[in-house]
Amino acid sequence: MSTEVDEIIFGFGRRFREERLRLGFTQGQLAAPLVTTERTIISYEKGSTPPKLDKLILFYGIGADIGYVITGRRSIASDGGAVLHEPESRPYTPAARVAEEIFSLPLTDSDAEMLLTFAKRLANDDLSQTSR
């Protein structure tokens, strides 16, 4: 296995952390928009658990350079600067408020997961109502 491939595979957690820090989030703060737990963010950064595609999409939605996180290479503009996108602007929905509240409470992991499932269902309801 080449050194470049090793870096891509084993540097994922480090690059995930770099992007979180570049965006100005703590591990706990990043958990809410990714609809997960702080413990899960920590496991992503340690490289012990890779995030699923839906989490990477949410991370991209708040401004992360996912290409860099996955490959270790930033997109380069013609002027040499990194091409980074702006976070998507989404309405602040009841589901987003619920997710933020979940992470502000001292909950067990199982209670947090149950409430996150509820928040996801609420988010799906919000999306179906806005598309009508």
Summary of the structure (lengths in Angstrom):
residues: 132
radius of gyration: 16.2
end to end distance: 50.9
largest distance: 50.9
contacts: 328
relative contact order: 0.12
helix: 62%
strand: 2%
